[in-house]
Amino acid sequence: MSLLARIHHTRLNARALARLFTPFKASLEHVPVLEARGNRPLQMTFEDQLKILTYYHLEEHSSGRHLLQVLAQEDFAATHIAPPGGIQKSAFSEALNSRGLEQMVHVYENLQKQATEKLPIAKNFSDLGDLVAVDGSLIDASLSMHWADYRKGAKKAKVHLGLDIGRAIPQKITLTDGKGDERPQAERLVAPGQTGVYDRYYQCYKNFDKWQAQERHFVCRIKVSSSKTVLRANAVAPDSHVFYDAVVLLGTKDINQTKQEVRVVGYMVDSKPYWVATDRFDLTAEQIALIYKLRWTIESFFAWWKRHLKVYHLIARSPYGLLMQILSGLITYLLLAIYCHEEHGERVSINRVRELRSIIRNEAAEDAAVAGLGPPDIIDLDFSAYATS
């Protein structure tokens, strides 16, 4: 390897953006090849799509037009993010709305696996099992998005997400129109052996029976008025915020009553009663109350994700393109989660993300200032050009 190449290789490995993108190397190993659908060659490869969409979320671009302008006019983005020769708006839109979804799903699933293996479960609730908070989030859609049914004069899409509570990272995802029922998504988002944590909307006695048969555990808030036939009452400590703990059959007999036994825990928070149904008989009532409290992790995730990664600033209008955008937003978050853990031993925070953005800009400026040494292809995802012999 020449001295110049060695210097480039050293600088590459030291770069923040290269370190952020390092998990891509493993995720791209077995990705299906993205092929052109005709005689015309692709204007951008899947790797180009992946870099561009990740960069869109990382740098908080306000729109697709803003992103394309940066790719064309900003030296760093034009050199290291945009494909050779640049990308036209029509070509970008066509690719986003019709190509790369299979590959994007593959990368997302691989990165999710990497994050699960690398990130530790929070110590304060590591003994509660594999917890997955489930919820849906509405996305404001344009009126031209006819598929995004919601109500007259308003179009919305809905993201349904399962969040790994212990590691605070996304797991599985589905996308529907705004009216899409959230309850059927539960079985897609929670695997057997995991414990789904649900808000009151997911209360369904038939599902409680079915989930138990499938070994999908649940902790679900229920209505105060829910009918309960007590089978066994558990002792409640007098100094506890828990005031009720019993094994019951939920619902009305011969109408909608559960066939399987369900544990119901009642507790107080700020003088407000909460009632929670579960099949977790192995935990204390206080632990069940804590698990439901942890459901708010997904609310915090949605708020942070939407605000700081601009995930809901639409750059696609079709279901295909919107899912590409959502998946790339989740991929960006997973990359940040791995980066923050490996570089700082911390979870994702906006302070660390802002610090990373500043480092990237500073490194780009340093490259431009170095006379006679142009910046290397620091975001070449396969890194093959820098392999040592």
C-alpha positions as CSV (number, residue, x, y, z in Angstrom):
1,M,0.0,0.0,0.0
2,S,1.4,3.4,-0.9
3,L,2.1,6.1,1.7
4,L,-0.8,8.2,0.3
5,A,-3.2,5.3,0.4
6,R,-2.1,4.4,4.0
7,I,-2.7,8.0,5.1
8,H,-6.1,7.9,3.5
9,H,-6.9,4.6,5.2
10,T,-5.8,5.9,8.6
11,R,-7.9,9.0,8.2
12,L,-10.9,6.9,7.1
13,N,-10.9,4.8,10.2
14,A,-10.7,7.9,12.4
15,R,-13.7,9.5,10.9
16,A,-16.9,9.9,12.8
17,L,-19.2,9.2,9.9
18,A,-17.2,6.2,8.8
19,R,-17.5,4.8,12.4
20,L,-21.3,5.5,12.4
21,F,-21.7,3.7,9.1
22,T,-19.4,0.7,10.1
23,P,-22.4,-1.6,11.0
24,F,-23.5,-1.3,7.3
25,K,-20.6,-3.5,6.3
26,A,-22.1,-6.6,8.0
27,S,-25.7,-5.7,7.0
28,L,-24.8,-5.5,3.3
29,E,-23.1,-8.9,3.1
30,H,-26.1,-10.8,1.9
31,V,-28.4,-8.1,0.6
32,P,-30.0,-9.0,-2.8
33,V,-28.5,-7.1,-5.7
34,L,-30.6,-4.1,-6.9
35,E,-30.9,-4.5,-10.6
36,A,-32.1,-2.1,-13.3
37,R,-35.5,-3.0,-14.8
38,G,-34.5,-2.1,-18.4
39,N,-31.5,-1.4,-20.6
40,R,-30.8,1.9,-18.8
41,P,-28.3,1.6,-16.0
42,L,-29.3,2.6,-12.4
43,Q,-28.5,6.2,-11.6
44,M,-28.0,5.2,-8.1
45,T,-27.3,1.9,-6.4
46,F,-29.0,0.6,-3.3
47,E,-25.9,1.7,-1.3
48,D,-26.4,5.2,-2.7
49,Q,-30.1,5.1,-1.6
50,L,-29.1,4.0,1.8
51,K,-26.5,6.7,2.3
52,I,-28.7,9.4,1.0
53,L,-31.7,8.5,3.2
54,T,-29.6,8.0,6.3
55,Y,-27.9,11.4,5.6
56,Y,-31.4,12.9,5.2
57,H,-32.4,11.9,8.8
58,L,-29.0,12.5,10.3
59,E,-28.7,16.1,9.2
60,E,-32.3,17.1,9.7
61,H,-33.1,18.1,6.2
62,S,-36.5,19.8,6.0
63,S,-37.7,18.3,2.7
64,G,-36.7,16.2,-0.2
65,R,-36.0,19.3,-2.2
66,H,-33.7,20.6,0.6
67,L,-31.9,17.2,0.5
68,L,-31.4,17.2,-3.2
69,Q,-30.1,20.8,-3.1
70,V,-27.5,19.8,-0.5
71,L,-26.4,16.8,-2.5
72,A,-25.9,19.0,-5.5
73,Q,-24.3,22.1,-3.9
74,E,-22.5,21.1,-0.7
75,D,-19.0,19.7,-1.5
76,F,-19.0,17.1,1.2
77,A,-22.4,15.7,0.4
78,A,-21.8,15.8,-3.4
79,T,-18.5,14.0,-3.0
80,H,-19.4,11.4,-0.4
81,I,-23.1,11.0,-0.2
82,A,-24.5,11.6,-3.7
83,P,-23.8,9.0,-6.5
84,P,-21.1,9.8,-9.1
85,G,-22.6,12.3,-11.4
86,G,-25.2,13.5,-9.0
87,I,-28.9,12.5,-8.9
88,Q,-31.9,14.2,-10.5
89,K,-35.2,14.7,-8.7
90,S,-37.1,12.5,-11.0
91,A,-34.6,9.6,-10.7
92,F,-34.5,10.0,-6.9
93,S,-38.3,10.0,-6.7
94,E,-38.6,6.9,-8.9
95,A,-36.0,5.0,-7.0
96,L,-37.5,5.9,-3.6
97,N,-41.1,4.9,-4.6
98,S,-40.3,1.7,-6.6
99,R,-36.9,0.2,-5.7
100,G,-34.9,-1.0,-2.8
101,L,-37.6,-2.0,-0.2
102,E,-36.5,-5.7,-0.1
103,Q,-32.9,-4.6,0.5
104,M,-33.9,-1.9,3.0
105,V,-35.8,-4.5,5.1
106,H,-32.8,-6.8,5.0
107,V,-30.5,-4.0,6.3
108,Y,-33.0,-3.0,9.0
109,E,-33.4,-6.5,10.3
110,N,-29.6,-7.1,10.3
111,L,-28.9,-3.8,12.1
112,Q,-31.7,-4.5,14.6
113,K,-30.0,-7.8,15.4
114,Q,-26.6,-6.2,15.7
115,A,-28.1,-3.6,18.1
116,T,-29.8,-6.3,20.2
117,E,-26.5,-8.2,20.6
118,K,-24.4,-5.1,21.4
119,L,-26.6,-3.0,23.6
120,P,-27.1,-4.1,27.2
121,I,-30.5,-4.3,28.8
122,A,-31.0,-1.5,31.4
123,K,-30.0,-3.0,34.8
124,N,-33.0,-1.6,36.8
125,F,-35.4,-3.9,34.9
126,S,-33.3,-6.6,33.5
127,D,-35.1,-9.3,35.5
128,L,-38.5,-8.4,34.0
129,G,-38.1,-10.4,30.8
130,D,-38.1,-9.5,27.1
131,L,-40.4,-6.5,27.1
132,V,-41.9,-5.0,23.9
133,A,-44.0,-1.8,24.0
134,V,-46.5,-1.7,21.2
135,D,-48.2,1.5,19.9
136,G,-49.2,3.3,16.7
137,S,-48.3,6.8,15.6
138,L,-50.1,8.9,13.0
139,I,-48.3,10.6,10.1
140,D,-49.9,13.6,8.5
141,A,-50.3,12.8,4.8
142,S,-51.1,15.0,1.8
143,L,-54.5,14.9,0.2
144,S,-53.1,13.4,-2.9
145,M,-52.2,10.2,-0.9
146,H,-55.6,8.6,-1.5
147,W,-54.6,5.3,0.1
148,A,-54.0,7.1,3.5
149,D,-57.6,7.0,4.5
150,Y,-58.5,8.8,7.8
151,R,-61.5,11.1,7.6
152,K,-63.1,13.6,5.2
153,G,-60.6,16.3,4.4
154,A,-57.7,14.6,6.2
155,K,-55.3,12.0,5.1
156,K,-53.0,10.1,7.5
157,A,-50.8,7.0,7.6
158,K,-50.1,5.1,10.7
159,V,-46.8,3.5,11.8
160,H,-47.2,0.5,14.2
161,L,-44.1,-0.2,16.1
162,G,-42.8,-2.7,18.7
163,L,-40.1,-1.2,20.9
164,D,-37.5,-3.2,22.8
165,I,-38.0,-1.5,26.2
166,G,-34.8,-2.9,27.8
167,R,-32.6,-1.5,25.1
168,A,-34.8,1.4,23.9
169,I,-34.5,0.4,20.3
170,P,-37.1,-0.4,17.6
171,Q,-38.0,-3.9,16.7
172,K,-40.7,-4.8,14.2
173,I,-42.8,-2.3,12.2
174,T,-45.9,-2.2,10.1
175,L,-47.5,0.6,8.1
176,T,-51.3,1.1,7.4
177,D,-53.6,3.9,6.6
178,G,-54.7,6.2,9.4
179,K,-57.8,4.1,10.2
180,G,-55.8,0.9,10.4
181,D,-56.8,-1.1,13.5
182,E,-53.9,-1.4,16.0
183,R,-55.0,-4.6,17.7
184,P,-54.3,-7.0,14.7
185,Q,-50.8,-5.6,14.5
186,A,-49.9,-7.0,18.0
187,E,-49.1,-10.5,16.8
188,R,-46.8,-9.1,14.1
189,L,-44.9,-7.0,16.6
190,V,-44.5,-9.3,19.5
191,A,-42.9,-12.7,19.2
192,P,-43.7,-15.8,21.3
193,G,-41.8,-15.6,24.5
194,Q,-41.8,-11.8,24.6
195,T,-44.1,-9.7,26.8
196,G,-46.1,-7.1,24.9
197,V,-47.0,-4.0,26.9
198,Y,-50.2,-2.4,25.7
199,D,-52.4,0.6,26.4
200,R,-56.1,0.3,27.1
201,Y,-57.1,0.4,23.4
202,Y,-55.6,-3.2,22.9
203,Q,-57.9,-4.7,25.6
204,C,-59.6,-7.7,23.9
205,Y,-60.6,-10.8,25.9
206,K,-60.4,-13.1,22.9
207,N,-56.9,-11.9,22.2
208,F,-55.9,-12.5,25.9
209,D,-56.9,-16.2,25.4
210,K,-55.2,-16.4,22.0
211,W,-51.9,-14.7,23.1
212,Q,-51.7,-17.2,26.0
213,A,-52.1,-20.1,23.7
214,Q,-49.4,-18.7,21.5
215,E,-47.1,-18.0,24.5
216,R,-47.1,-14.3,23.7
217,H,-47.2,-12.7,27.2
218,F,-48.9,-9.4,27.8
219,V,-49.3,-6.6,30.3
220,C,-52.3,-4.5,29.1
221,R,-54.2,-1.7,30.8
222,I,-57.9,-2.4,31.0
223,K,-61.0,-0.3,31.7
224,V,-62.0,0.4,35.3
225,S,-65.4,-1.0,34.5
226,S,-64.1,-4.4,33.2
227,S,-66.1,-7.3,34.7
228,K,-64.0,-9.6,36.9
229,T,-64.9,-13.0,38.3
230,V,-62.3,-13.6,41.1
231,L,-60.8,-17.1,41.3
232,R,-58.0,-16.4,43.7
233,A,-57.0,-13.3,45.6
234,N,-53.3,-12.5,46.2
235,A,-52.1,-10.8,49.3
236,V,-51.4,-7.1,49.0
237,A,-48.9,-5.2,51.2
238,P,-50.5,-2.5,53.2
239,D,-47.8,0.1,52.4
240,S,-47.8,-0.6,48.7
241,H,-49.3,1.5,45.9
242,V,-50.9,-1.7,44.7
243,F,-54.4,-2.1,46.1
244,Y,-55.6,-5.1,44.1
245,D,-54.0,-8.4,42.9
246,A,-56.2,-11.4,41.9
247,V,-56.5,-14.2,39.4
248,V,-59.8,-13.8,37.6
249,L,-61.8,-14.5,34.5
250,L,-62.4,-11.2,32.7
251,G,-65.6,-10.4,30.9
252,T,-69.2,-11.5,31.3
253,K,-70.0,-15.2,31.4
254,D,-71.5,-16.7,28.2
255,I,-70.9,-13.4,26.4
256,N,-67.2,-12.5,26.2
257,Q,-65.6,-14.0,29.2
258,T,-62.0,-15.3,29.0
259,K,-61.5,-19.0,29.0
260,Q,-58.0,-18.7,30.4
261,E,-57.2,-17.3,33.9
262,V,-55.9,-13.7,33.8
263,R,-54.1,-11.9,36.6
264,V,-55.4,-8.3,37.3
265,V,-53.4,-5.8,39.2
266,G,-54.8,-2.5,40.5
267,Y,-52.5,0.3,41.7
268,M,-52.5,4.1,42.3
269,V,-50.4,6.8,40.7
270,D,-51.0,10.4,41.9
271,S,-54.4,9.4,43.2
272,K,-55.4,7.9,39.9
273,P,-56.2,4.2,39.7
274,Y,-54.8,2.0,37.0
275,W,-56.0,-1.6,36.2
276,V,-53.7,-3.9,34.4
277,A,-54.3,-7.4,33.0
278,T,-51.5,-9.9,32.5
279,D,-50.5,-13.5,32.2
280,R,-47.2,-12.9,34.0
281,F,-47.8,-14.9,37.2
282,D,-44.1,-15.0,38.0
283,L,-43.7,-11.4,39.0
284,T,-44.7,-9.3,42.0
285,A,-47.6,-6.9,41.6
286,E,-45.2,-4.0,42.0
287,Q,-43.2,-5.4,39.0
288,I,-46.3,-5.6,36.9
289,A,-47.1,-2.0,37.7
290,L,-43.5,-1.0,36.8
291,I,-43.8,-2.8,33.5
292,Y,-46.9,-0.9,32.5
293,K,-45.1,2.4,33.5
294,L,-42.3,1.5,31.1
295,R,-44.8,1.5,28.3
296,W,-44.2,5.3,28.1
297,T,-40.7,4.4,26.7
298,I,-42.4,4.1,23.3
299,E,-44.1,7.5,23.6
300,S,-40.8,9.1,24.4
301,F,-39.2,7.3,21.4
302,F,-41.8,8.4,18.9
303,A,-41.5,12.0,20.2
304,W,-37.7,12.1,20.0
305,W,-37.6,10.2,16.7
306,K,-40.1,12.5,15.0
307,R,-38.5,15.7,16.3
308,H,-34.8,15.1,15.9
309,L,-34.6,12.9,12.8
310,K,-37.4,14.5,10.8
311,V,-38.9,11.2,10.1
312,Y,-42.4,12.5,9.3
313,H,-41.3,15.3,6.9
314,L,-42.6,13.3,3.9
315,I,-40.3,12.9,0.9
316,A,-42.5,10.1,-0.5
317,R,-46.2,9.8,-1.2
318,S,-46.7,6.1,-2.0
319,P,-47.0,3.4,0.6
320,Y,-43.8,1.9,-0.8
321,G,-41.9,5.1,-0.6
322,L,-43.2,6.0,2.8
323,L,-42.2,2.6,4.2
324,M,-38.7,3.2,2.7
325,Q,-38.5,6.6,4.5
326,I,-39.7,5.1,7.8
327,L,-37.3,2.2,7.6
328,S,-34.4,4.5,6.8
329,G,-35.4,6.6,9.9
330,L,-35.3,3.5,12.1
331,I,-32.0,2.5,10.5
332,T,-30.5,5.9,11.3
333,Y,-31.7,5.5,14.9
334,L,-30.2,2.1,15.2
335,L,-26.8,3.3,13.8
336,L,-26.9,6.2,16.4
337,A,-27.7,3.7,19.2
338,I,-24.8,1.5,18.3
339,Y,-22.5,4.5,17.8
340,C,-23.4,6.1,21.1
341,H,-22.9,2.9,23.0
342,E,-19.6,2.0,21.4
343,E,-18.1,5.6,21.5
344,H,-19.5,6.9,24.7
345,G,-21.1,4.0,26.6
346,E,-24.4,5.9,26.5
347,R,-27.9,5.7,25.0
348,V,-28.9,8.0,22.2
349,S,-29.3,11.6,23.2
350,I,-29.7,14.8,21.2
351,N,-26.5,16.2,22.7
352,R,-24.5,13.3,21.3
353,V,-26.3,13.5,18.0
354,R,-25.5,17.3,17.8
355,E,-21.9,16.5,18.8
356,L,-21.7,14.0,16.0
357,R,-23.0,16.4,13.4
358,S,-20.5,19.0,14.5
359,I,-17.6,16.5,14.2
360,I,-18.7,15.5,10.7
361,R,-18.8,19.1,9.6
362,N,-15.4,19.9,11.2
363,E,-13.8,16.8,9.5
364,A,-15.2,17.9,6.2
365,A,-13.7,21.4,6.6
366,E,-10.4,19.9,7.6
367,D,-10.3,17.8,4.4
368,A,-11.0,20.9,2.3
369,A,-8.2,22.8,4.1
370,V,-5.5,20.2,3.6
371,A,-3.5,21.2,0.5
372,G,-2.6,18.4,-1.9
373,L,-4.6,15.7,-0.1
374,G,-8.1,15.3,-1.2
375,P,-10.6,13.5,1.1
376,P,-10.9,9.8,0.6
377,D,-14.1,8.0,-0.2
378,I,-15.0,7.9,3.4
379,I,-18.5,6.6,2.9
380,D,-17.8,3.8,0.5
381,L,-19.9,1.2,2.3
382,D,-18.0,-1.9,1.3
383,F,-14.6,-0.2,2.2
384,S,-12.9,-2.5,-0.3
385,A,-10.8,0.3,-1.7
386,Y,-9.1,0.5,1.7
387,A,-8.5,-3.1,2.4
388,T,-4.9,-3.8,3.6
389,S,-2.9,-6.6,2.0
